[in-house]
Amino acid sequence: MGACGSAAPAAESGVIRPWISTNLAVSIDGKISSIAHQPSGWTTREDHARLLELRRGADALLVGRGTLEADRMTMKIPGQEHQPLRCVVSRRGVFDAAHPLFHSPGGEIHLLVAENPGCDPPCGTVHHGTLAACLATLAEQHGVKRLHCEGGGGLIRALAELDAIDEFHLTLAGHTLFAGHGAPTATGLPGGFLPNSREFEMTHFDPRPESGECFLSYLRRERRAPARRDVVDQ
């Protein structure tokens, strides 16, 4: 676990960043959760196994605080000796000191706090600044070449607005219909469109009719991935 304390302010940079992949499950109507923000666990065991497999090869995992708390995540890769950095984004830096993340062995903890510079999280290295600046810091100062984001939708939208998503993994869960205007989507609550289009090419299509799910992967066009630390056949 990372030592308690604060990192130096991240240098603003929109160019240098890790290769970023994301992973989400969506209902048949495009929602990632219910209006009440139902925790994960509504998809199959196969989807959960894929979630863990997609973490392999990442130097860092990234989630928003809301997702961390709703799913009680520890952000680890079972059976792997080298564990990725565990990075959490929070607007105000208010964390539950009893959360399992702060009491579970694993990779170093890095907390990005966009506002409230006087916050005092339970433990971990604290970064103050923008998401773009934090991504640059992870790449330049912590050797993060591959970062894997597991939501939530608001964080993925922020990455999309930066045009910082290189791979997009998706589980389409045809067995679930959440509905409701207030239910979050893959890019947060329904609202305005991105400033311009993001073009992806489908690279993986794996329908599972017996479970009502389909596993998909998309690659940002005109971008090449660096070599994986641990190549995984998906």
N, C-alpha and C positions, 0 to 999 in steps of 0.2 A: 504494500500500500504506500502511496506517495506520502512524503512528509508534509505535515501541516505547514501552511505558510502561503505567501503570495509570489507569483512570478512577476518579472518585470513587465510593464505594459507592452502588449504586442505591437509590433511595427505594422502600420497600415500597409497592406499589400493585397491587390486583387489579382495578382499574376501567379505568384508562387503558392501552391497549395498541393495537398495530396491528391491522388487519384481517388475519387469518391464514388462509392456504390450505395444504393439504398435498397431496403426490403420492406414490403408491406403486404398485408392481406386485405382484400376489399370484398365487400358483399356484392351480390349481383346488381345492386343499385349504386355501386361505387362508393360506399361508405366504409371507413376503417373502424368504426365503432358506433354505438348507439348514441342517442341524445344524452343518456346518462353516463356516457363514456365507459361502457362495459370493458373490463380488462381483457387482455388476450386470453386464449384458451377456448375460443369459439370455433377454431379450425381443428383439423385432424392431427393425429400424432405424426403423420407423414409431413405435414406442413411444419410442425415444430422441429422435426429432424432436419428439414431443409433450412430452417432458420439458423440452427446451430452450425450446419455445414457451410453456409454462406459466410459465417464469421471467420472461418479458417483462411489464413493468408493475410488477414488484416493486421496492420500495425496498431490500429486504434479503433474502438467502437464509439459511436456517438448517438446520444438520445437527448430528447427534451426532458425537463424535470417532470412534467405531467405524466409522460409515458413511463418514466422511471418509477414514479410513485404508484401509478395505477397498476402496473404489472409486477411491482416488488422485485425489480431486476437486480441481479448481481453482476451481469455483464461479463460472463466468463465463457471459456470454451472447454467443455468437459474432456478430460484425458489428455490435454495438451500442456506440455511443460512450460513453453513460452506463452505468456498471456498478454493480450493487447492492452494498450492504455485504455482506461475507462473514462470517457469524456461526457460531461453532462452540461447542457445549455439551460440557463435560467435567466429570466429577466431581472429578478430582484435578489437572487441568491438565498432564498429561504428554503432550507432543507431540514428534513426530519432526522435528527441525530440518531434515532433508533432504526433508521432504514437499513436493510440487510447489506446494501452496497458498502456502507462504512464499517461493517463488521465481518466481511467475508474476504478471504485471501484472494488475490488476483493481481491484475495489472495496476500500475499507478493510476491514481484518480486525479483527473483534471476537471476543474469546474469553471465554465465561462459564464461570467455575470455581466450582462449588458448594462445594467443600471445599478444603483446602490453601491458605490465603492466602499462604504463602511460596513458591508455585510461580514458576518463571521461564521462561515460554514463549519460543520463538525470536523472535517479533515480534508486533505487534498491540496493540490496546487491550484490557486485561484488566478484566473486571468480576467482582467477587466478590459472591455473594449468591444469592438464589433465582431460579428461572426467571421467576416473576411479576414480580419486581423488575427483572430485566433487560429484560423486554418493555416495562415502563413507561419505563425509561431510553431504550430505542431510540426510543420514540414521543415522549417529552418533550424529550430532549436531542439527538437525531439526526434528527428529522423523518421517521421511518419510519412511513408510513401503511399500506403493504402489505408483509407479510412472507410469504415462501413457504418452507415446510419440506419437505425431501426425506428425512426419516427420521433415524435408524432408528425401529423400532417402540417402543422404550422412551421416546424423546423425544416421539413422537406420543401415547403414552399419557399422559405428563406434561401435555401440552397439553390432552388430553381431560379429565383430572382437574380442570384449571383451567376447563373449559368454554370454551376459548379457540380452538376451531376453527370457522371460518366457512364454509369451502369444503373439500370432500374430493374429490380427483381420484384415480381408481383405474384401473389397467389389470388386467383379469382375464385371466390367461394360461392358457387351457385346454390348452395344449400341454405344461405342466409339472406334475409331481406331486412335491413334495419329501418330504412325510410326516415322521414323527418327532416325538415329544413335545417334544424340545429345539429344534426348528426355530422361529425367531421368527415371530410374526404381525404384523399391522398395529399392534397395541398391545403389542408386546414378547413375551416368553415367555408361553406359556399360564399363566393364573393366575386371580386373582379378577376379578370383574366391576367395572365402574365403579360409583360410589356411587348413581348414578341414570341414567336413559336420556338419550340425546342424540338429538333428532329432526332428521333431514335429509330433504330432498326432492330426488329425482333431477331434474337439469336437462339432462343430456346423456347420450345412449345411442348408441354408434357401434360396432356389431359388425363385426368383420373376419373372416368365416369362412375366407377364404383363408389367413390366418395363425394362426387359432386364438386371437385376442385380441379383447377388447372394451374400448373406452374409455368410462369413465363419469365423471360429475361429480355431486356432491351439494351442496346449499346448506342451511346451518343455517336452520331455520324461524324466522320472525318476526325476521329480521335483514336489514338492507338494506346492500348493498355501496356504498362510496364510488366515485366515478368513477375508472376506471383511467387511469394515465398513458398507456398504450399499449393501446388496446382491441384484443383479438385474437378473431377468430371461431374458436371451437373446433369 
